[in-house]
Amino acid sequence: MLGYVRALNAIDEAMRAAIPSLERLVDVLGLARSRRISRSGHIGTYSYTVHGAGCRFVSDNGTELDVDFAADGNEVFDLWRLRWYGQSLPESVDVTDEDLRSAVSSLQPLLTEVRPGWFSVAN
């Protein structure tokens, strides 16, 4: 769980370093929609694919992190995205929904439930 949050922060830093006009990670969506960057590509040590309301990032070591963006631009994720991240780690981790819910609960107030089943890192 904390690994996902750390990876999300690392992606945010890497993307903002590579694209100086990027103020927030959600800006990747606008840049892709306006065709200022491709909907998929490689930036730094990550490949990315913009989809619907979010983006999937894959690090050079194969770790995958998928994130959606709320209307306010905050990064949001659900248990499926957390499980997918864990399974993509070099030393794969596969946990139940119950374990994931327990982990999310234990990380409050760092994580907040923004709508049923969807979480965000508190500001």
N, C-alpha and C positions, 0 to 999 in steps of 0.2 A: 504494500500500500504506500508506504513512504517512498519506496523506489519509484513508483509511478509519479508521485509529486516531484521528486528530485529530477526525474527524466523530463518532465514537463517544463520545469524551470530551466534545465540545460538547453532544451530545444528553443525555448523563448529567447534565451541569451544568444544562442548560435544564430538564430534567424535574424534577430535585431542587429547583430554584429555584421552579418552578411548583407542585409538590406537596410541601409541607414534611414530610409524613410519610414520604416516599420516602427510604430510607436507601441503597438500591442500585437500579440500573436494573432488575434482575430483579423488584423489588417491584411493577412495573407489572403483571406477570402476576397476582399475588395480588390486587391492587386490582381488576383487571378481572374475575377469577373470582368475587370476593366482591360484585361489582356496585357497588363504591364509586366506580369510574369506568367509563365505557363501554368496550366492547371496541375501539372506534375513536372517534377524535375529533381535536381540534386543541388543542395546548398550546404556547403561545409561538409560535415560528416553525416548528413541526413539526406535521404530522398523523401519527397513529400508528394502527396496526392490530395488535392482539394476535392471534397465531395459535399453535396448538399449543404448542410449547416456546419460542416467541420472539415477536418484534415487528418490524414493518416501520415505519420512520420515513421521512417524505418532507419535506424542507425546503421553504420557500416558493419556492426557486429550482428545485425539481423534482428535486434530488438524492435518490436513494433509498438507504437503508441498512437491510439486513435482518440481524438478529442472533438467534441462539438462545441459550438459557441452559443451562449444564450443571447437574447435580444440586446442585453446591455453590454455584450462583448466578452463577458466572463467565460472562461473555459469550464465546460461541464462534461461529466462522464458518468457512466452507469456501471453496474456490476459486470456486464458483458465486456466492456472495454478494459476493466481492471483484470478480468480473467484472461483475456486475449494477451494483454501485456505480460502477465505472469508466465503464460505458456510460451511466449516468444523469447524469454530470457535465455542466455546461454545455458544456464542450469534451470531448466523449465520448472515452474511452480504451478500446480493445478489445485485449486481449492474450491470448496463448495460455496454456494450462495450464502449459506448460513455463516460460514467462516468469514466471507467477505463483508457481510452486514455487520458482524461482530467487530471486525477490524475497523470499518468505517465509524461505527459508534465509539470505539475506543479513541479515535483520533479527533473527536469533537472537543474543542471548538475549531481546530485546524481545518476540518472539513465540515461543510454545512450541506444539508439536503435542501436543494433549491426547488425541487418538485419531487413527487413520489418516485423514488428509485434513481434520482439524478443528483449528483453531488458536485460541489465546487470547492476550491481552496479558498478559505476565508481571506479577506483583504486585510 
